Amino acid sequence: MTLDEIEDGLRGLAAQLAAGECDFLMLLAEFDRRDGWGGWGMRSAAHWLSLHCGMRLGAARERVRVARALPRLPLVRAAFAEGRLSYCKVRALTRVATPVTEPELVEVALAATGAQVEQVVKHWRTTLVAEMSASSQLRRCLRRREDADGSVVYTLRVAPEDAAVIDAAIEGARHVVLDETGHAVETPEETSLAAQLSDEPPIARAGADAFVLIAESFIAADALVGRAPVEVVIHADVEALAHVVRPSRPTAASEAGVSVAQRAAALRPPGCRTDTGGPLSAGTVLRLLCGSSTRVMVSAAGNPLYLGRSARHASHRQRRALKARDGCCRFPGCTQTKRLIPHHVSWWSHGGDTDLDNLVLLCPAHHRAVHEVGYTIEALGQGRFLFHRPDGGLLPETGPPVDLRNASLPLRPVDSSTFGPTWAGERLDINQLVQALAANTINAAAHNLLSVPDGERAATLRESAGWPLDTSRPKDRSLSAA
């Protein structure tokens, strides 16, 4: 193939993928409208997508949001179905488009690049909410993500007045972590290694140390006022600390009913991690042990974690062992990690023991499903469990494979000219474009832009645009029988 043929092929396939994505989302919208995902214990359409379509939960939630918006935006949907708009452009448009504003926004999106559409949507949204007094408060958030090397990146958005408090706290803590001359306290070897791994100056690393110091100070002060001290749990394989090789992983034949956490543990080489899964080196754990208390948790038959009928409720040590073993709610497709309940597979009221092999972690919704809806759990031993529907059928951990040979996959009449912007990607005057959109929207709603007082312009624009478009639905619902 020549480069021109490859380029045409990429554009044509991109258009085909966009049209297929539109079909997928329209099916999802109808599936969601009928609550089809709630048939066998799913907590939301996003959880169903995660289980049956292999999507990350965040990406699944975003697709559900877009799917709910598309039926109310016929022009966006039509261009999407024809392969003229990519999913990325549609995802951006559905954040701000309404039936009133979509004609002009679609016209812009067809002409602009994907990056330019994101910029237009960002500025248009800012224009719509510019004079909302609570905007800076309502948009506050804290996000956390793990990087490839195991480090954790926090992204914080706060109102200006709160930022001033945080700035003052970080500045005060920075004076503690810096030396008398205002320089970061590092050995020459650490500074040299850091220069090879990062472009950040030593003062930036000192800022991170200052932020951790603020958190440590808060925890220490919290413990002084009578609350239980906060614990940071570290899971360390004894084999890793002693440099002993872990035995080979279990065979596939013995993995029925094994949790994701157990499979991940079997695949991992001997190592150490935080309670949330972040990797730690053995040297880091040994350093932490110098200044902290230690509790050893051993998973082996006959240890004190097996209480039999001597106690009804799981002990604190058992809960730790269950969290390490299960990781999250064990119900297929559920990923909840908070408010987990140790459930007796063989119920305590029916003579079940309070032993690890008879305990499984469930979220409140699926705990109710087991007790009130009729779902049952079968314990296979060694932390393995199978889940059955009220009709007795087995709940698989993932959806059944699809036979593409018999699947009905519609093909759209697209080619390499269908996809791509009509502009050449030249510089876009965002302010002029957004001002024109605002003026056209207000005038189209029978308002004279020049006669609208400045203080009422933002509210008039939102009213004229019919924004925001309400596509919300309850995130999670109580489970009911199918």
N, C-alpha and C positions, 0 to 999 in steps of 0.2 A: 504494500500500500504506500502511496505517496503521502507526504505530509498534508496535502490538501484533502485527500480522501479520509485520513485519520481525523482531521479537524471537522469535516462534514459529518463523519460518523459520531463524533462526540456531541456535536450540537443536536443531531437527530435523536440520539439516545437520551439526551437531557430533556428534550421535548417529550419523548415517550414516557420517561420516568415521571415528569411533571403531570402528564395526563393520567398516568396510573395512580399517582399519589392522590389526585383529586377523586378518582373513583374510590380509592381506599377510604378517604376521609368522609365522603358522602355515605358510604356504607356504615362507617363508624358513627356518623351522626344519627342515622336511623336506628342502629343497634343501641346507641345510648338513649335515644328517645323512648325506645320500648323497654328500657332497663334489661336488655338481654344479658348484660354482664352479671346481673344479680342472681342468675339461676342456681349456681352451685357454690355459694359461699364467698364469692368475690366481694370486696368492699367498695370497689369503684370501677369505672370503665378503664381507668389507667392501670389498675392492678390486673385487670383481665389482659390488657395489651402486654404488660410486663411478663405475664405467665405464658400466654399463647402466641405472642408475636415477637418475643425476645427483645423488647425495648427496655431501656433504662427508664426507671419510674418517672424521672423529671421530663424526659423526652415524651413519654406516653401522656403525661398530664398536658403538655403543650399541644400535642396532637388532638386531644379531646377538646381543648379550648378552641382550636382552629376549626375543628369539625362542627362545634356548636355555633360558631359564627357564620360559617359558609351559607347555610340555608337562608340567612337574612341579607346576604350580599350577592344578589344574582349576577351582577356584572363581574365581580371578582371571580365567582365560581365559573362563569362561562369562559373567561380568558384562561383560567386554570385548567379546565377540562380540555381546552383546545391545545394545551401545551405551550401557551404563549407566556404564562407567568410561572416562575419556579415556586417551589414550596417555600423557599426562604423569603421571596417577595410577598407571597400570600400571608405567611406568618406575620410579617411586619405590618402589612396592611390591616389585618384583622385586629390589630391593637388599637387602631384609631378610626377606621372606616365605618361609616353609617350609610344607610340607603340614600341619605341626602348628599353626602360628600364622595361616595365611591366613584361616580363618573369621572371626576377630575383626577382623583387619586389613581384610578386604573390607567388613565391616559398617561400620567406621569410615570407610573410603574412600568408600563410597556416600553417607554422610551429610555428610562434610566437604567443604570447598572444596579446590581444587587446592593453594593455599598452605598450608592446614592439614594436608593429607596430607604435604606435604614436611616440615613441622615434626614431625609424629608420627613419620615414618620417621627423621628425624635424631635425635630423642631416644630412639627405640626402639633404634636402632643404637648410640647412645652407652651405653645401659643394657646392651646385650649385651656390649660390649667394655670397659666401664668399668674393670674391675679387671685387664685384661690388662697385664702389666708392660711389654710392648714396644709398646703402642699408640702412644705419642707418637713412637717411632722408626719404626714401620712406616708411619705416615701422612705422613712427611716427603716433601716434593715441591717442585719449582720449575716454575712454569708461565709461559709467555711468550705474549703476544698483541699484535697490532698494532691500534692504535686508528684511527679514521677519519681523523685528521689526520696519520697517519704515526708518531706517537709510539708507544713500546713500553711495555707494562705488564707488570711482573714480579710474580708472586704467589708468595711463599715461605712454606713451612710447615716448621718445625724443632722439635726437642725443646727443652724449657725450658733445659737446660744449654747447648745450642748457641746458643740465642737470646741468652744472656748474653754469649757470645763475640762474636757479631755486633753486639750493642748497644755493647759496648766499642769495637769497631773503628770503627763509625760515629761514635760520640761523639768518638773521637780524630781521625778525618778531618774531622769538622765544625769542630773548632778550627782546622784548616788553611785551610778555605775561607771562614771568617768573618773579619771584620776584628778589630782590637784591642778594639773595644767590644762584640763579639759579634753584630754585625749582618751581614746578607748583603751581599756586594759587588755592587751593581747600580747602573747609571746611573739617573737619574730617569726617562728615557724608557722604559727597560726595565721599571721598576716600574709606570709608568703603563699601558703596553701590557699587562703581565701582569694588572693589575687588571681590564682589560676582557675578557680571555680566560679567566680562571680565578679561582676563589674561594680558591685556596691562598695562604697568606701567604709572604713571602720566605723565612722560615726553612725551609719545606717544600721549596722549590727548592734551598736550600743542602744539605738532607739528601740530595737526589738527586745533587748535585755531589759530596758526600762519598762516596756509594756508588760513583760512577764513579772517584773518586780511589783507592779501595781496589782496584778492578779494575786500574787502571793501575799501581799500586804492585806488585801481585802479578806482572803481566806483566813489569815492569822487573826485579824480583828473580829471576824465572824465567830471564830472559836472562843474568843474571850468573853462574848456576851451570853454564853450559856448554851449555844447550839452545838450539836455534835460536829466534831471536826470533819472537814471534807477529805475524802480519800481519793487518791489517784491510783487506779489499779493497773499494775503491769503484769502481763503474762510472760513468763520466761521459761522456756524449755530447759530442764536440767541438762539434757544432752548438749544443748548449745553452750551453756555456761561451762560444761566440763569437756567440751570438744569431742563429744561422743556421737557417732553416726546414728541417725534414726533408722529403725527397721523399715523395710519396704512397705509401700502403701498397700491397702487392701485390694483384692481383685474386684473386678466389676461385678462378678457373680454375687458378692457379699454386700453390695451397696444398696440393696432395696431398702427404702425407708431411712437412708442416711441423710442427715441434714446438710445444707450447703456449708455450714461452718465446719462440720466434721470432714467433708470432702476437701475443703480448702486446707484444713490442718494436715490432712494426709499428703497433700501435694506440696505443702511448704517444706523447705529444708528446716532443720532445727534452727530456731531463732527466737526472738523476743518481740513483743508488740504491746501497744497500749490497749486499754479495754475497748477502744473504738476501732482497733485494727491497724493503727499506724505502726510501721516497723521500727524497731530499735536494735542497735548493735549490742552485743554481749558486754562490750566495754562500758557503754552508757548505763546499762542495768547495774553492773558492778559498782559504778560510781554512785548511782542513786542509793544503793544498799548501804553506802557508808553513812548516810544521814537519815535513814528512815527505818521504820519497823518492818518486819517481814512476817508474812503468813504463808505457809506452804500448803498448797492444795494438790492432793494426789488423787488421780483417777484410777482406782483399782478395786476390785471386788473385795469385800470384807473390811473396808476402811470405815471410819466413823461417820461417813456420809450416808450410810444405810441405817435408817432409824426404825424400820419395821412398823409395828403398831404402837410404839412407845410415844409417838407424837403425831398429831394430825397435820400440822402445818410444817412446810419446809423450813429448815433452819437457815440462818444467814449464810453459812458455809455451803449448804446445798444450793441456795439461790446463785451463789457465785459460780459453782460448778455447772449449774444449768445454763447460766449466761455464757460461760466459756464453751459449753458443748453445742447449744442450740443457736446462739447468736441473735435470734429474733423469733417472732412467732413462727411455729413450725407448720401452721396450716398452709397447704400448697398455695403459692402465689402471694402470700402476705409477707411484708418486709418490715412490719412495725417492730421497733426496738424498745419502746417505752411502755410503762404500765403493764408489763407482762406478768401473767399469773401462772404459778406452778400448778398444773392440773394433774390430778390422779387419773391415770388411764383406766385402771380398775378402781372405781370410785371408793373413797374412804367409807362411805355409808354402806358399801357392798362388801367390805372386808379388805379393801386394797391397802397395801403397805406404803409408807412414806419413804420409798427408796428411789434412787436415781433412775433405775430401769422402769419404774412405774410413774415417773414424773415427766411432764413435757410442758414447755412454755407456750402459752397461748395469749393473744391479745384479748381485751374484754369482749370485742365483737364475736370472735370465734370461740371464746369460752361460752358465751351465751348460745352460740350455734350448736355446740356439743351438748349442752344441758337441756336446751329448750326446743331446738329445731329437729334434732334426730341424727346429727352427724356422729359417727363413731370412730374410735381410734383403736388400732391393733398394735400392741407392743411386741416387737420382735427380739428385744434384748439388745444390750450393748448400745443403747441410745438410738435404736432404729424403730421407726413407727410408720404405719400405713394408715391413711385416712379414707373413710368410706362415706358415701353420700347417704341420705336417709333411705333411698331405695336399695341400698346395699352395694351399689357400684363403686369401684375404686376411683379415688380422686388422683389423677396423675400429677406429677410435679410440673410437667410441661404439656403443652397441647400436642395432639397427634400430628404426625408429619403430613404434609400436603402433597398429593400426587399431581405434579404440574402437568403431566401428560393429559389428565382428565379435567384439569381446571379450566374454567371459562374466563379467559383473560382477554378483555376487549383491546383491540389494536386501533389506535387513532391514526388518521391520515396526516401524519406529520413528516417533515423532512428537515434538513439542516437550516432552512430559512425560517422555520417556525419560531425558533427559540433565539433569544438574545435581544439586546436593547437596540432601539432605532437611533439613539444618539451614539456618538463615537466615544463616549466616556469623557467628553471635555468637561472643564470645570463648570460646576453648577452654582448659580447664585441662590443659595438656600433662602436667604432673607426675602429676596424679591419674590421667589416662588410662593413662600408661605404667606406673605402679605397679600398676594394675588388670590390665593385660595381663600383666605379669610374674607377679603372684600367680596368675592363672588358668592361665598356662602351666605353672608349677611344680606347682600342685595337680593339674592334669589329667594330669601325668606320674607320679602316685602319690607325689609328694613332699609332705610337709607343710611349707608355707612357714615356719611358726613354729619347726619343729624343725631347719631348715637353718642351720648356723653362718654367721655373717656373712662369714667369710673364704671360704666355699665357695659363697656365693649366686650370684655371677656365673657361675662354672663350671657350677653346677647349672642355671641359667637357659639357658645356651647348649646344654647337653645336652638339656634338656627341649624346647627349641624346635627342635632339629635344625639349628642354625645354626652355621656358614654353609652354605648350599645350594650344592653343588659343581656349577657349570655351565661350568667352564672346559674349553677345548680348546686344542691347540697353536695359537699365533697364526699361524705361517707354517709351511709344509711344503716339503720339497724337491720340485721339479717332477718329474713323471713323465709318460710318454707317455699320451695320452688313450686 
